[in-house]
Amino acid sequence: MDLSLLLAIALIIALVVWLNRRQGRRKTGYRLNPENTPAPTTAPKRPVRSRTERELLRLVGGNRAVAQRLVEQVQLRNPHHSEQWCWEKAIYDIQRDRHSS
């Protein structure tokens, strides 16, 4: 075999090995270890005040499914807040949206 052909093959192999190692470091370098990551904390469960619940139900025309869906959306966006806070935030959002139009 020609010396230049052997040198070209060796160079290609070295380049492939170097690229694979570089990609391997990227993949493992930023991965979090699930055993060492702390679990997200959620706010303690307390019952929602009936006055707050009644207010949200009044704003959605008594439709409990809509009220519950609004609260669940707020909880998904703000998992560290209490359920009471989420109900109050849903009320605030409805009132804000109604007054802005």
For each residue, the residues with C-beta under 8 A, 3 or more apart:
1: 5 6
2: 5 6
3: 6 7
4: 7 8
5: 1 2 8 9
6: 1 2 3 9 10
7: 3 4 10 11
8: 4 5 11 12
9: 5 6 12 13
10: 6 7 13 14
11: 7 8 14 15
12: 8 9 15 16
13: 9 10 16 17
14: 10 11 17 18
15: 11 12 18 19
16: 12 13 19 20
17: 13 14 20 21
18: 14 15 21 22
19: 15 16 22 23
20: 16 17 23 24
21: 17 18 24 25
22: 18 19 25 26
23: 19 20 26 27
24: 20 21 27 28
25: 21 22 28 29
26: 22 23 29 30
27: 23 24 30 31
28: 24 25 31
29: 25 26
30: 26 27
31: 27 28
32: 36 37
33: 36 37
34: 37
35:
36: 32 33
37: 32 33 34
38: 41
39:
40: 79 80
41: 38 80
42: 79 80
43: 80 81 82 83 85
44: 82
45: 83
46: 82 83 84
47:
48: 52 53 83 84 87
49: 52 53 84
50: 53 54
51: 54 55
52: 48 49 55 56 84 87 88 91
53: 48 49 50 56 57 67 87
54: 50 51 57 58
55: 51 52 58 59 91
56: 52 53 59 60 67 70 71 87 90 91 94
57: 53 54 60 62 63 64 67
58: 54 55 61 62
59: 55 56 91 94 95
60: 56 57 63 66 67 70 94
61: 58 66
62: 57 58
63: 57 60 66 67
64: 57 67 68
65: 68 69
66: 60 61 63 69 70
67: 53 56 57 60 63 64 70 71 90
68: 64 65 71 72
69: 65 66 72 73
70: 56 60 66 67 73 74 90 93 94
71: 56 67 68 74 75 83 86 87 90
72: 68 69 75 76
73: 69 70 76 77 90
74: 70 71 77 78 86 89 90 93
75: 71 72 78 79 81 83 86
76: 72 73 79
77: 73 74
78: 74 75 81 85 86 89
79: 40 42 75 76
80: 40 41 42 43
81: 43 75 78 85 86 89
82: 43 44 46 85 86
83: 43 45 46 48 71 75 86 87
84: 46 48 49 52 87 88
85: 43 78 81 82 88 89
86: 71 74 75 78 81 82 83 89 90
87: 48 52 53 56 71 83 84 90 91
88: 52 84 85 91 92
89: 74 78 81 85 86 92 93
90: 56 67 70 71 73 74 86 87 93 94
91: 52 55 56 59 87 88 94 95
92: 88 89 95 96
93: 70 74 89 90 96 97
94: 56 59 60 70 90 91 97 98
95: 59 91 92 98 99
96: 92 93 99 100
97: 93 94 100 101
98: 94 95 101
99: 95 96
100: 96 97
101: 97 98
